[in-house]
Amino acid sequence: GWLDLELNVTNMTDQKVTAVRFFAVLLNGQGNPVGGDDDQIFIELGESLPIEAQKSVKETLTVSRKYARSLELYVVYVEYADGSTWGDRQASADQIFDRALAVVVNEAQDPSIGSGS
């Protein structure tokens, strides 16, 4: 099956964002990981980039997963217009779980860039 989620992303920094990479855990209707080898995926924003400073964008994510109803979303990597970066684009799942905060995306959640560390 297909899961369409509208992602509202807010850039809370004073710099233009040119790249964003998320790590997502696919969740079932009970809020638990769907299980199996493909319940964790990486997502990069596309059409909604760049994100101007202090602005929000919307992007629809279509996830091809039969039992997924929502995502637990982690911001892994952000690149800014001046070339500076935040996070680690190559981070493994274990590294992400150790140091990131999750945002559950289902009906209407707004992940924000720049609100943490």
N, C-alpha and C positions, 0 to 999 in steps of 0.2 A: 504494500500500500504506500500511499504518498502522504506526507505530513507537510502542510504549508503553514509556516509561522511568520508573522510580520514582526520584524526586529526593529525596534526604535532605539537608536544609539545616539547618546548625547556626548559631545566633545566638551568636557568641562575645563579644558586647558585654554591657554591664550595662544596656542599655535594651531596651524592647519594640520590635520591628520591626513596622511596619504596612503596608509596601509594599516589594516587591522586583521589579526589572526585570532580566532577563537578556538577553544577546545570544547566539545560538547559531549555530554553523556545523554544518550537517548533514554527517556523514562516512559514506563507504561502508565495506564490509567490510575494505578495505585501510587505512583510517584517513585517506583523502584526502577533500577536499570533494567532494560529489556533483556539483558543477558546475551551470551554468545560473543563471538569474536568481533562483531561489528556494531557493538552498542556504544562505541566511542569514535568520534570523528573530528576532524579539523575543518574549520570553515573560515574562509577569507572573504571579507566584504568586497564587492565588485562595483556594481552600477552606482551605488550611493557615494562613492569616493570622488573627490576628497571631501572631508568634513571640515567646514570652516570653524574657527575658534568660537566657542560658546554657542554652537548651533547643534541641532538635532537632524538626523536623517532616518528614513525608513527603508528597509530592504526586506523583501520577501524571500525566505529560505524554503526551498522544497527539499525535503528529506525523504529518500526512498526507503522507508522502513515499515514493515507490516504492523507492528504492535505499538509503535511509539505514539505518545500523546503529548509529550512536552520534552523540553531539553533542560539539562542543567548546564549552564554556560559559563565558561571561564575566559577572561581576556588573557591571552598568552603573550601577544606582541603588538606593539604600536609603533608606527614610523611617522615622523613629522616632516613637514615640507623643508625644514632646514637640514634634514639628513640625520638628526638625532633619533634615537630609538628608546623604547622602554620594553623590558621583558626579553624573552629568548625565543626567537622564531623556531628553533629546533628542539625546544623543551619536550621531554618525554611525558607520558601520562603521570608517572610517579612524581616527577619533579613538579608538575602542575598541581597535583593534589596536595603536595606538601606546602606550597607557598601561595596559593591563589584562593580567592573567595568566589564561591559559586553564586550565580544568579539563575533562578529557575524561570524559564521563558515558556509561558503557555498562552493564556488569553491576552493579557496586555502588560508586559513588563518592559522596563526601560533600563537596559544596561548603560552605565555611564563610564566614559573613559576619563581617567584622571582623578577619580574620586578616592582611590586607594593610595597606599604608600607613596 
